[in-house]
Amino acid sequence: MLERPISKAGWTHVAFGDVVRLSKARVADPEAAGIERVVGLEHIEPGNLRIRRWGDVADGTTFTTLFKPGQVLFGKRRAYQRKVAVADFQGVCSGDIYVLESANDRLMPELLPFLCQTDAFFDHAVGTSAGSLSPRTNWTSLASFEFLLPPIQEQARLVEGLTAVDNSGNELERVVQTSESLIVPILRSLVGILDGDDEGSIVKGRAHRTPNGTPILSVKEFGSKVRQAVQVGPFGGSVSSKYFAESGVAVAKINNITPFGALDMSELVYLEASHARSLAGRYSIEEGDLLTAAQGATIGKSALADDRLSGAIISQHLIRVSCDRGRCLPEWLHAWFISPFVLRQIFGSIQGGTRGGLNTTDVEELIVPLPDLQDQVSHVRTLNGLRSTAEKARRRLERLAEMRARLLSLGGAE
């Protein structure tokens, strides 16, 4: 990628406006001019230089700012959203987007989008924005941004390294998306459910078996027989902040569950050990318990407790599900709880209600296909293989992001 370190020898201080030009090209009637695509701020993804979405000019637009392939689109409104993209097609864009291009041969056009992604440039854009509800920066302010410009040979090396990082990142994102997109179809196929229509009819009719004969049971039928199978956290002030301590017994909360169905242990809170003893047992978590959100906009988020949460207490906005391990693997239960099959049931149980949340009866009535334990072991191994592939790709993406940040920092102001 970069075979030798980048040296800043020969780099010169310049203002952004010395090497970058604001394009003011306009087109009065985009459709008559043969332009098909329109780009708004909502079409630009923060941190992603590719434009993956757009609107159709034929559907109507008031935008007249013209952009062409190779030009850089920078969101001047709410610059803190870090919206920068490189056009690979011609179109018109919102007036809240600046169309930028290299002004002379001092700056490689390919380096411009990366320069616009540096922390220093964003800090300057945000710092020069005006307006309370919808702050905007302006071209005069952006043009005054000063930074160190490397010689053209070093620019080429930076572009090569950053492009390689982005290309690798795009491939890894595809790996993650492909792996995760296969989980639900494979889960369905393992129990003979062909598609979402099959799922819907099974849920509506509360069938006892799937099309291939896999039994379907409710949670209360395969719940733990040695402890409360479905338990909501304690209400009232039992887990209030007045009992929090720097250390003690951990409390599992909704924000400890990620959107991907994993655990996030970065923001744990703790109860005083003496107070936690009064809640232990009934509200305690064991490794392999399923935790699902019971309140608010996070309903549907679920994760499996691992040894890090063993002995912790559930908060009042979580429901703990403990299954009979001789009949149902926790990993199998979790796979279904984050699938459309169970999510459809969860949202159906609260739709039109006034309570805005799940209760233990709702969860007890949820139905799940339950093959023999030996088959579950095999099926879970298949699903874990896909999740492992996605997780490894995510970790590599994190390392690439760190490398990218280091390279981008070379283009910051000094």
C-alpha positions in Angstrom: 0.0 0.0 0.0 2.6 2.5 1.2 6.1 1.0 1.1 7.9 3.9 2.8 6.7 6.5 5.3 5.2 9.8 4.1 7.7 12.6 4.5 6.4 16.2 5.0 9.6 17.7 3.5 8.7 20.1 0.8 5.1 20.5 1.8 3.7 24.0 1.5 1.1 26.0 3.4 -1.9 26.9 1.1 -5.4 28.1 1.5 -8.2 25.8 0.2 -9.4 28.4 -2.2 -5.9 28.6 -3.8 -6.2 25.1 -5.1 -9.9 24.3 -5.1 -12.7 26.0 -7.2 -16.4 26.2 -6.5 -18.3 25.2 -9.5 -21.3 27.5 -10.2 -22.6 25.6 -13.3 -26.4 25.6 -13.4 -29.0 24.1 -15.7 -32.4 25.7 -15.8 -34.3 22.6 -17.1 -32.5 19.4 -16.1 -35.0 17.1 -17.8 -34.8 19.0 -21.1 -31.0 18.9 -20.9 -31.2 15.1 -20.7 -30.1 14.9 -17.0 -31.7 11.9 -15.3 -30.4 11.9 -11.7 -30.9 14.3 -8.8 -28.9 14.1 -5.5 -30.0 15.6 -2.2 -28.2 15.6 1.1 -30.2 12.5 2.1 -28.5 10.5 -0.7 -25.0 11.1 0.6 -23.9 8.6 3.3 -21.5 10.0 6.0 -18.0 8.7 5.6 -18.7 7.0 2.2 -17.3 8.7 -1.0 -19.6 6.7 -3.3 -23.1 7.9 -4.2 -25.2 4.8 -4.0 -28.7 6.5 -4.0 -30.3 9.3 -6.0 -33.7 10.5 -7.2 -35.1 10.7 -10.7 -35.3 14.1 -12.4 -38.4 12.8 -14.2 -40.3 12.7 -10.9 -39.8 16.5 -10.6 -37.1 18.6 -9.0 -36.4 22.3 -8.2 -32.6 21.7 -8.1 -30.5 23.3 -10.8 -26.9 22.9 -9.5 -25.1 20.9 -12.1 -22.3 18.3 -11.3 -20.3 16.1 -13.5 -18.2 12.9 -13.0 -15.1 13.5 -11.0 -16.4 16.5 -9.1 -16.7 16.5 -5.3 -20.0 17.0 -3.6 -19.8 18.6 -0.1 -22.8 19.0 2.2 -22.5 22.6 3.4 -25.6 22.3 5.6 -25.0 20.6 9.0 -21.4 19.9 8.0 -21.0 17.9 11.2 -22.7 15.1 9.4 -19.5 14.7 7.3 -21.2 14.2 3.9 -18.7 14.1 1.1 -18.9 12.2 -2.2 -17.3 11.9 -5.6 -19.7 11.9 -8.5 -19.3 9.1 -11.1 -22.3 10.3 -13.1 -23.8 13.6 -14.2 -26.7 15.1 -12.4 -28.2 18.1 -10.5 -27.9 18.5 -6.7 -29.4 20.4 -3.8 -28.4 24.0 -3.2 -27.1 22.7 0.2 -24.4 20.9 -1.6 -21.2 22.6 -2.9 -19.8 21.2 -6.1 -16.0 21.4 -5.8 -13.1 20.7 -8.2 -9.4 21.1 -8.4 -8.5 24.6 -9.6 -5.0 24.0 -10.9 -2.3 21.4 -11.3 -1.0 22.0 -7.7 -3.7 19.6 -6.4 -4.5 16.2 -7.8 -8.3 16.0 -8.4 -8.2 12.5 -6.8 -6.9 13.9 -3.5 -9.6 16.5 -3.1 -12.3 14.2 -1.7 -9.9 12.8 0.9 -8.8 16.3 1.8 -12.5 17.2 2.4 -12.8 14.2 4.8 -10.0 15.3 7.1 -10.9 16.2 10.7 -9.2 19.5 10.3 -11.4 20.4 7.3 -14.6 19.3 9.0 -13.7 21.2 12.2 -13.2 24.3 10.1 -16.5 23.8 8.2 -18.4 23.3 11.4 -16.7 26.1 13.2 -17.5 28.6 10.4 -21.2 27.5 10.1 -23.9 29.9 11.1 -27.5 29.2 12.1 -29.0 27.4 15.0 -31.5 24.9 13.6 -29.8 24.2 10.3 -26.2 25.7 10.4 -24.5 26.2 7.1 -21.0 27.1 6.1 -20.2 29.3 3.1 -17.6 29.2 0.3 -15.7 32.2 1.6 -15.1 30.5 4.9 -14.2 27.2 3.3 -11.8 28.9 0.9 -9.9 30.3 3.9 -9.1 26.9 5.3 -5.3 26.5 5.5 -3.4 23.2 5.2 -0.1 21.6 4.2 -0.1 20.6 0.5 2.4 17.8 -0.3 4.4 17.8 -3.6 2.5 16.1 -6.4 4.5 12.9 -6.1 3.5 12.6 -2.4 -0.1 13.4 -3.3 0.0 10.4 -5.7 1.2 8.1 -3.0 -1.4 9.3 -0.5 -4.1 8.8 -3.2 -2.8 5.3 -3.9 -2.9 4.4 -0.2 -6.3 5.9 0.5 -7.8 4.4 -2.6 -6.5 0.9 -1.7 -7.9 1.3 1.8 -11.3 2.3 0.5 -11.3 -0.5 -2.1 -10.5 -3.0 0.6 -13.2 -1.5 2.8 -15.8 -1.8 0.1 -15.0 -5.5 -0.4 -15.2 -6.2 3.3 -18.6 -4.4 3.5 -19.8 -6.6 0.7 -18.6 -9.7 2.7 -20.5 -8.4 5.8 -23.7 -7.7 3.8 -23.6 -11.0 1.9 -23.0 -13.1 5.1 -25.7 -11.4 7.0 -28.2 -11.4 4.1 -27.9 -15.2 4.0 -28.7 -15.9 7.6 -32.5 -15.4 7.4 -33.0 -17.5 4.1 -30.8 -20.3 5.6 -32.7 -20.2 8.9 -35.9 -20.5 7.0 -34.7 -23.4 4.8 -33.4 -25.3 7.8 -37.0 -25.7 9.1 -38.7 -25.9 5.7 -40.1 -22.4 5.6 -39.8 -21.2 2.0 -40.3 -17.4 2.3 -41.9 -14.6 4.2 -45.4 -15.6 3.1 -44.9 -19.0 4.7 -43.8 -17.2 7.9 -46.8 -15.0 7.9 -49.3 -17.8 7.4 -47.7 -19.9 10.1 -47.7 -17.0 12.6 -51.3 -16.0 11.8 -52.6 -19.6 12.0 -50.2 -20.6 14.9 -49.4 -23.8 13.1 -48.0 -26.7 15.1 -45.4 -27.7 12.4 -43.5 -26.1 9.5 -43.9 -27.4 6.0 -41.1 -30.0 6.5 -42.6 -31.2 9.8 -40.4 -29.3 12.3 -42.4 -28.8 15.5 -43.4 -25.2 16.5 -43.6 -24.5 20.2 -44.3 -21.4 22.3 -41.6 -20.1 24.5 -43.6 -21.1 27.6 -43.5 -24.8 26.3 -39.7 -25.0 26.2 -38.8 -22.5 28.9 -36.6 -23.4 31.8 -38.2 -25.6 34.4 -35.8 -24.7 37.2 -36.2 -20.9 37.2 -38.7 -18.4 36.0 -38.5 -18.9 32.2 -39.6 -15.3 31.3 -38.8 -12.6 33.7 -39.0 -8.8 33.3 -36.7 -6.6 35.4 -37.7 -5.0 38.7 -40.0 -2.0 38.5 -40.0 1.0 40.8 -36.8 2.3 42.3 -35.1 -1.0 42.9 -32.5 -0.3 40.2 -32.4 3.5 40.5 -29.3 5.6 40.4 -29.2 6.1 44.1 -28.0 2.5 44.4 -25.3 2.8 41.7 -21.7 2.4 42.7 -18.3 2.4 41.0 -18.2 -1.4 41.3 -20.4 -4.2 42.5 -23.0 -6.2 40.6 -23.5 -5.2 37.0 -26.9 -4.1 35.6 -27.8 -5.1 32.1 -29.7 -2.3 30.2 -31.1 -1.8 26.8 -28.0 0.2 25.6 -25.9 -2.9 26.3 -27.5 -4.6 23.3 -26.2 -3.6 19.9 -28.3 -3.4 16.7 -26.5 -6.5 15.5 -27.7 -8.6 18.4 -24.4 -8.6 20.3 -23.4 -7.3 23.7 -21.8 -3.9 24.2 -20.2 -3.8 27.7 -18.7 -0.3 27.3 -21.3 1.5 29.5 -22.1 -0.9 32.3 -23.5 0.5 35.5 -23.2 -1.3 38.9 -25.3 -1.7 42.0 -24.0 -1.8 45.5 -23.4 -5.4 46.3 -25.5 -5.2 49.5 -28.5 -3.9 47.6 -28.0 -6.3 44.7 -28.4 -9.3 47.0 -32.0 -8.4 47.5 -32.6 -8.7 43.8 -30.4 -11.8 43.1 -32.1 -15.0 42.0 -35.3 -13.7 40.5 -33.6 -11.0 38.5 -30.2 -12.5 38.0 -28.7 -13.4 34.6 -27.0 -16.7 33.8 -24.8 -17.3 30.8 -27.0 -18.3 27.8 -30.0 -16.3 28.9 -31.6 -14.3 26.2 -32.2 -10.6 26.9 -34.7 -8.7 24.8 -35.8 -5.1 25.0 -39.3 -4.6 26.4 -39.8 -0.8 26.1 -39.6 2.1 23.7 -38.2 2.3 20.2 -35.7 -0.4 20.9 -38.2 -3.2 21.1 -37.0 -6.1 19.0 -33.3 -5.8 20.1 -32.1 -9.1 21.6 -28.7 -10.5 22.7 -27.4 -13.6 24.4 -25.8 -13.2 27.8 -22.2 -14.5 28.0 -20.0 -15.1 31.0 -19.4 -11.3 31.3 -23.0 -10.8 32.5 -23.2 -13.9 34.6 -24.7 -12.8 38.0 -25.7 -9.4 36.7 -29.2 -8.0 37.3 -31.7 -7.2 34.5 -33.1 -3.6 34.4 -36.8 -2.9 34.3 -36.8 -2.4 30.5 -35.4 -5.9 29.7 -37.0 -9.3 29.7 -34.9 -12.3 30.4 -35.8 -15.6 28.7 -34.3 -18.8 30.1 -34.9 -21.9 28.0 -34.7 -25.6 28.9 -31.2 -26.4 27.6 -32.3 -30.1 27.1 -34.8 -28.9 24.5 -33.6 -25.6 23.1 -30.1 -24.3 22.5 -29.8 -20.6 23.5 -28.1 -19.8 20.2 -31.0 -21.3 18.3 -33.5 -19.3 20.3 -31.5 -16.1 19.7 -31.3 -16.7 16.0 -35.1 -16.8 15.8 -35.6 -13.8 18.1 -33.7 -11.6 15.8 -35.4 -13.0 12.7 -38.5 -11.6 10.9 -40.5 -14.7 12.1 -40.4 -13.6 15.7 -40.1 -9.9 15.2 -43.4 -10.0 13.3 -45.0 -11.6 16.3 -43.4 -9.1 18.7 -44.6 -6.0 16.8 -47.9 -7.6 16.2 -48.5 -8.1 19.9 -48.0 -4.4 20.6 -49.5 -2.9 17.5 -52.5 -0.7 18.2 -51.9 -1.0 22.0 -51.5 1.8 24.4 -48.8 0.3 26.6 -46.1 0.6 24.0 -44.1 -2.3 25.2 -43.8 -6.1 25.7 -44.9 -8.0 28.8 -43.9 -11.5 29.9 -47.2 -13.0 28.6 -46.4 -11.6 25.1 -43.0 -13.3 25.2 -44.3 -16.6 26.6 -46.7 -16.8 23.6 -44.1 -16.3 21.0 -43.7 -19.4 18.8 -40.4 -20.8 17.4 -39.6 -23.8 15.2 -37.9 -26.3 17.4 -36.1 -29.3 15.7 -34.4 -32.0 17.6 -31.5 -30.8 19.8 -28.9 -32.6 17.6 -30.3 -30.8 14.5 -30.1 -27.5 16.4 -26.4 -28.1 17.1 -25.8 -28.6 13.4 -27.9 -25.7 12.4 -26.3 -23.3 14.9 -22.9 -24.3 13.6 -23.9 -23.3 10.1 -25.3 -19.9 11.3 -22.3 -19.2 13.5 -20.0 -19.7 10.4 -21.8 -16.9 8.6 -21.7 -14.7 11.7 -18.1 -15.4 12.2 -17.3 -14.4 8.6 -19.2 -11.1 9.1 -17.6 -10.4 12.5 -14.1 -11.0 11.1 -14.8 -8.7 8.2 -16.1 -6.0 10.7 -12.9 -6.2 12.8 -10.8 -5.8 9.6 -13.0 -2.8 8.7 -12.2 -1.3 12.1 -8.4 -1.7 11.4 -8.8 -0.2 8.0 -10.7 2.8 9.4 -7.7 3.4 11.8 -5.3 3.2 8.9 -7.4 5.5 6.9 -7.6 8.0 9.7 -3.8 8.0 10.0 -3.4 8.7 6.3 -6.0 11.4 6.3 -4.3 13.2 9.3 -1.4 13.8 7.0 -3.5 16.2 5.0 -4.7 18.2 8.0 -3.9 21.8 8.9 -0.8 22.7 10.8 
